[in-house]
Amino acid sequence: MKRALLASLAALFLAAGCAPMQYTKADLDGLIVCDTDLMDRIERDAARRFATIHWANCPRATLRVI
């Protein structure tokens, strides 16, 4: 019984070490990501016109953290 408890506590502590780190302002400011809002607008417009969209590259946006 004690071995099972110790093994589960050890597993819990090891798993807690794998938690993702929190991002800071400096980590995110200036990061270039896909502009999902623009992609959604383009895809909705294409659906209204019964057209299909095949993305080779996504439109880019730069994150600015205030």
WOHUZI-V690187 format. One record per pair of residues at least 24 apart in sequence whose ideal C-beta (glycine too) atoms are under 10 Angstrom apart, sorted by the first residue. I is the first residue (numbers start at 0). GAP is how many residues later the second one is. If there is no record, write none. Layout:
# WOHUZI-V690187
i->I gap->GAP
i->I gap->GAP
This chain:
# WOHUZI-V690187
i->22 gap->42
i->23 gap->41
i->24 gap->40
i->24 gap->41
i->25 gap->39
i->26 gap->36
i->26 gap->38
i->27 gap->35
i->27 gap->36
i->27 gap->37
i->28 gap->33
i->28 gap->34
i->28 gap->35
i->28 gap->36
i->28 gap->37
i->29 gap->32
i->29 gap->33
i->29 gap->34
i->29 gap->35
i->30 gap->30
i->30 gap->31
i->30 gap->32
i->30 gap->33
i->30 gap->34
i->31 gap->28
i->31 gap->29
i->31 gap->30
i->31 gap->31
i->32 gap->25
i->32 gap->27
i->32 gap->28
i->32 gap->29
i->32 gap->30
i->33 gap->24
i->33 gap->25
i->33 gap->26
i->33 gap->27
i->34 gap->24
i->34 gap->25
i->34 gap->26
i->34 gap->27
i->35 gap->25
i->36 gap->24
